[in-house]
Amino acid sequence: MKKLTDDKKIKLYEEVCPVALKYRESFIQKDEVIKDTFKTIEQLGFLLLRFPAVGENTSLSGFTMYKQPYHCIYVNSRQNLGRQYLSCWHECYHIYTGEGSGISYTESAMEDPFEYKANVFASIILMPDNLVKGYIESHRLSVDYLKYEDIIQMQNFFNVGYSAMLTRIIQLYPQYKKNLQNRYAIAGKSEKQRKLLEEKTQSVNGNLQLINATNDIYISDSFYEDIRYNLDKKRISKEKAFELLKVIDGLTDGL
């Protein structure tokens, strides 16, 4: 599959933007930042699962699955917290629109139009145009000369990953793309790059979790609470409750 052209990306962005803003405004004020993506995703009725994917391929970001009556979102906790937040909304896009299916990998957004649209949707949900531009204006930042520390402070304000924040800034200010691209230099996978990003994050009292893997295991409490409530009300049998608990086992098969 060929990489998406810049023209194609612009067209896909323009398609997704109104969809993302409409959905966002259905659950949060337009001038508010999403402080806790995981909590918000659960409040929207999704069953959230987070645990480290098995194997060496850490590019697996997540997937969606419908296990009646739950829309399940799985997020790979072997990735940094900022990426996990983005992955939640990426998978939300697939459920909300019905576009795309299967497992999502970080690099697939460069080739697959549905994956690219899901990434754009997630970026707009977390970093809407008005808030990003408003932040830059209120902090009197010069986009053409953004420092690493400026981007790190912004990513902490919006609760996203460093690269995601930089990509979003370039989307909104394409005229500065040439100068801004060199700011990706500290977002690589080498130990030297990771250490430098951590040092700069600490220098502005940033959240290190946003740039590091959490490797935690989490299953929405609502899943168990719903089973317990319906069992107490005798709406389901013990056998049915046991069957629902097996859903988790089914979700983890093969990972």
DABEL-V997035 format. One record per helix or strand of 3 or more residues. SS is the DSSP state (helix for helix, strand for strand). FROM is the first residue (numbers start at 0). LEN is the number of residues. If there is no record, write none. Layout:
SS;FROM;LEN
SS;FROM;LEN
//
This chain:
helix;5;19
helix;36;7
strand;46;5
strand;59;8
strand;69;7
helix;80;17
strand;102;3
helix;105;5
helix;112;14
helix;128;10
helix;142;3
helix;147;11
helix;161;11
helix;173;14
helix;190;13
helix;207;4
helix;220;12
helix;237;15
//
